[in-house]
Amino acid sequence: MPKVSSIDIRKIIFDNFNDTDTRFSNDEILGLLNKMNSYKALDDVLDFEDVMLDMEKSGMLRPIAQNFNTRYYRLWNTLSPATCKACGLATYFAPNEEGKVCPKCSAKM
């Protein structure tokens, strides 16, 4: 099973759910991940639960409901593009997130 990258989940959220009033679930994220060649084999939201929990802890995601393994979220703030000055990776962060580090090289953002 491939390790799900926070970069890919952030891109999905930015492209599809980047509004503080939009509710979305980890099942919807899974459906969008399955459209990517590297994640076609994913079949369970538990395969990337650790990434989603890290996003909750950072202050990016606000959990609003849960039904068994399905978790529903809203953003605390909309995401903005950011580019790492050390490695040049383009990613997305919310302004209120704590501990912003590049997901590729771990440099402070």
C-alpha positions in Angstrom: 0.0 0.0 0.0 1.5 3.4 -1.0 2.1 6.0 1.7 -0.3 8.9 1.2 1.5 12.2 0.9 0.2 15.2 2.7 1.2 17.2 -0.4 -1.4 15.3 -2.4 -4.1 15.7 0.2 -3.4 19.4 0.5 -3.7 19.8 -3.3 -7.0 17.9 -3.3 -8.4 20.1 -0.5 -7.2 23.3 -2.2 -8.6 22.3 -5.6 -12.0 21.0 -4.3 -12.9 22.2 -0.8 -11.0 25.5 -0.2 -13.8 27.3 1.5 -14.5 27.5 5.3 -18.3 26.8 4.7 -17.7 23.6 2.6 -18.1 20.3 4.4 -16.1 17.4 3.1 -15.2 13.9 4.3 -12.3 11.5 4.3 -14.4 9.3 2.0 -14.5 12.2 -0.6 -10.7 12.6 -0.2 -10.3 8.8 -0.8 -12.4 9.0 -4.0 -10.3 11.8 -5.4 -7.0 10.0 -4.4 -8.3 6.9 -6.2 -8.3 9.0 -9.4 -4.5 9.4 -9.1 -2.4 6.6 -10.6 -0.2 6.2 -7.5 -3.3 5.8 -5.2 -5.6 3.5 -7.2 -5.0 0.6 -4.8 -6.2 2.6 -1.7 -9.4 1.2 -0.5 -9.8 2.5 3.1 -9.7 5.9 4.7 -7.7 4.4 7.5 -4.8 4.2 5.0 -4.2 8.0 5.4 -5.8 8.6 8.8 -2.4 9.7 10.2 -2.1 12.4 7.6 -5.6 13.8 8.3 -4.9 13.7 12.1 -1.7 15.7 11.6 -3.7 18.3 9.6 -6.2 18.5 12.5 -3.4 19.0 15.0 -1.7 21.7 12.9 -4.9 23.8 12.9 -5.8 23.3 9.3 -8.8 21.0 9.6 -11.7 21.3 11.9 -13.4 17.9 12.5 -17.2 18.4 12.7 -18.7 14.9 12.7 -17.9 11.2 12.6 -19.8 8.2 11.6 -17.8 5.0 12.1 -14.7 5.5 9.9 -16.1 8.5 8.0 -15.0 11.8 9.4 -16.4 15.1 8.2 -14.3 18.3 8.1 -14.3 22.0 7.5 -11.3 24.3 7.1 -10.5 26.8 9.8 -9.1 29.1 7.1 -8.8 28.8 3.4 -5.5 27.4 2.0 -3.0 29.6 0.2 -0.2 28.5 -2.1 3.3 28.5 -0.6 6.7 27.6 -2.1 9.5 26.2 -0.1 12.6 28.5 -0.3 14.9 25.6 0.3 13.7 23.0 -2.2 11.2 24.8 -4.4 8.2 22.6 -3.6 4.8 24.2 -4.2 2.2 23.3 -1.5 -0.7 24.8 0.4 -1.1 26.1 4.0 -3.7 27.8 6.0 -2.6 31.1 7.6 -3.4 29.8 11.1 -1.5 26.5 10.9 1.2 25.9 13.5 4.6 24.4 12.7 4.6 25.0 8.9 7.3 22.9 7.5 7.9 21.7 3.9 6.5 18.2 3.5 9.4 17.3 1.2 12.6 18.7 2.9 11.3 19.7 6.4 12.5 23.3 6.0 10.5 26.0 7.9 8.0 27.7 5.7 
